[in-house]
Amino acid sequence: MTNPGDGPQLPKLIFVISDSTGDTAAATVRAALAQFEDYLVNIKAYSHVREERRVEALVRLAKKEEALVVFTLVEDPLREALLAAMEKHDVVGVDLIGLLLTRLADHLGGLEPRGTAGRRTLLSEEYFRRIEAVEFTVKHDDGAEPRNLHRADIILVGVSRTSKTPLSTYLANKGWKVSNIPIVLGIDPPPELYEVDQDKIFALTIEPEALHAIRMARIRNLGLNTSSNYGHIEHIYMELEYAHEINRKNPTWPVIDVTRRAIEESAAVILKIYDERQKVRGRETTIRG
């Protein structure tokens, strides 16, 4: 294994191979990567893979580039061809759908999955909803396209490195369209943030010392200037106080402390509050009706 002092660390490669768009598989990989720190990863997605010869070529390339293969292939022959190629070339892979299909078949009393990518549309309204959510969330990361905030199901706000992006990705993979807005010291949030339904906005916060540790690790990992304000604890205190002041002015925004929470735990808190608010709205609509 290469030591830090031996030179620059090259990114680890992950191949995502899918007979569809591959967006959901890639989002799943990113959500899993959010549980790690100080890593360099390059994800290469190969979509609409439906020929065995292409599967063989991709596995050979993965072997050459020492990549981990993550795949979602519905058709049994294609999946078996990939598994055989990985065994032949000694390539490590993760089957995101095969094991699920097997377990579902057992759970459903021995029913056989249809096993054809073309028929997936008959039972995959949820699948395509998740793809749409992932695409929306990727395009609206880190304050991009604030004009589309009204189209988001959930909006996350917080200072840099409060898990906005990994949390957005995790929620998107569950079918929620998520936008996230960075809170930057001295800069007003976009006006569109105050024009949308305030019940779908959630503020993320973190303890200063924890944020300092995360940012310093990122600075070291990316080889950035350690003297920048980004990693100074005093500046972090100022950033968080600025964010807290914005949150205080918007009391309808729930404030979620992500300091010692895993991504899925923070997501569970958000979805619970979201669900409770939707139920309240449903009751109000019934009463007013």
GIWO-V262231 format. One line per field, one symbol per residue. ss: DSSP state (H for helix, E for strand, - for the rest). burial: 1 if it has 16 or more other C-alpha atoms within 10 Angstrom, else 0. Layout:
ss = ???
burial = ???
//
This chain:
ss = ---HHH-----EEEEEEE----HHHHHHHHHHH-------EEEEEE-----HHHHHHHHHHHHHH--EEEEE---HHHHHHHHHHHHHH---EEE--HHHHHHHHHH---------HHHHHH--HHHHHHHHHHHHHHH-HHH--HHHHHH--EEEEE-----HHHHHHHHH-----EEEEE--------HHHH---HHHEEEEE--HHHHHHHHHHHHHHH------HHH-HHHHHHHHHHHHHHHHH----EEEE-----HHHHHHHHHHHHHHHHHHHHHHHHHH-
burial = 0000000000001111111111111111111001000000001011101101001101110110001111111110011011101100001110100100100000000000000000000000001011111111110111110100110111111111111111111111111111111110100010001001001111111101001101110110000000000110101110110111011000001111011000100110010001000000000000000
//
